[in-house]
Amino acid sequence: MGAEPRPMTGHRRIVRVFEVTELVLYSAVAVLLVVIAVLSLFSEVQNIATYLANNSPIIGLQELFNTIIILELLMTVVGYMKRKSINLGLLLGVGLTAMIRQIITAGFAPLAPQEFALVLLATAILVAAIIFVGDRTVQA
């Protein structure tokens, strides 16, 4: 004789509605990140094609880094949706990639010395955080 399932109480129904809402919102964020990554990558391909056709400088280095950052954010969102946890190392890696992009493109984009110093400081802090935190995962 199997036990009959308990009916959902009002509290459990409310929690279930919020869980479904959270899943829908994270799915929407993931879809938007995919769209943004595809558009960013398409823009980069156009920049490279322009370079090859006109022998002009590749101006889309930031676009390529933006695509990488978007993909790292997508990995974070998908990881959260799968395991209900956030990998702190991956999230810190997103910030580190953004700082490295700033350092590499500093020769192309105007950056004041104070701003460059802040980028270097932020990079050092992120590297230290990655070393300290490692691949730690936080459960939601």
N, C-alpha and C positions, 0 to 999 in steps of 0.2 A: 504494500500500500504506500503510494507516494504521498509525500506531504504536499498540500496545496500551496501554491505561491501566495505570499502575503500581499494584500492590496497595498498600493503605494499610498503613503500618507501625504498630506499637503506639503510637509517639509521636503520630503523626497522628490515630489513633483517639481517643486521650485528649484531644487538643486539640479535636477535633471535638465530643466529648461536652460539654466545657466551653463551647464556642461555642453549642451548642444550648441548654444549661442557662441560659446568660446571656440568650439571646433569650427563653426561656420566662419567666424571672424578670422581665425588663423588661416583657414583655407583661402579666404579672400585675399589676405596679405600674401600668402604664398603665390597665388595666381598673379597678383599685381607685380611681385618681384620677378616672376618668370617673364612677364610682358616687358618690364623695364630692362631686364638683362638682355632679352632678344633685341629690343630696340637699340640699346647701347652697343651691343656687338655689331649690329647691322651698320650703325653709324661709324664704327671703327673700320669695318670692311670698306665702306665708302671712302674713308680717309686714306686707307692704304691704296685703293684703286686710283685715287686722285694723285697720290705720290708717284705711283708707277706710270701713270699717263702723262703727268706734267713735270715730273722730277722736282716736285715741291716738297717741303719738309712735312713729315708726318706730324700733324697737329693733334692727333687723337690719343696720345699716350695716356692722358687723364681719362679718356673714355674707356680704355682698356682696363685701367685700374678700377674705374667705377664698376665695370662689369664684374671684375673679380670680387669686389666688396659686396655687390648685390648678391652674387652667388654664395658667398660666405654667410650672408644674412639669411638667404634661403635655406642653406644647410642647417642653420640654427633653428629656424621656424619648423622645418620638417622634423628635425631631431626632437624638438619639444612636442610636436604632434604625435610622434611615434612612442616616445618614452615618458612623456610628461616630466621631462627634465631638461636642464640647460647645461651644456658643456661650457664651462667658464673659459677654458683655454681657447676654444673656437671663437667665442665672443670677443675675447681680448685680441685674438688674431685679426679680427675685423678692424679693430682700432689700429693695430700695428700696421696693417696693410694701408690704411688711410694715411698714417704718418709717413710711411715709406714713399707713398705716392707724392706727398708734399715735398719730401727731400729730393727725390729724383727729378721732379718737375720744377724745382726751385730755379734752375738755370733758364727755364723757358718762361715762367710766369713771375712777374715782379713780386718779391717777398721782402719785406723790411727785415733788417737784421734782428730786431726784437722778436718779430714773428717767427723767424727761422730758429732763434734760440728757444722759443717756446715749443716749437715742433720737435727740436732735438730733446728737450726736457721731457716732453710727453712720450717720445719714443723710448727714452731710457726708462721711464716709469712703467710703460707697457711691457718692455722686455723683462724688467724686474718682476712685475706681476705675473707674467707667463712662467718665469722660472719658479716663483713662489707657489703659484696656484697649480701649475702643471695642467693635467687633464682632468681636474676635479669636476664633478658633475653635481649640480644642485637639483634635488627633487622638488617638484612643485606640490 
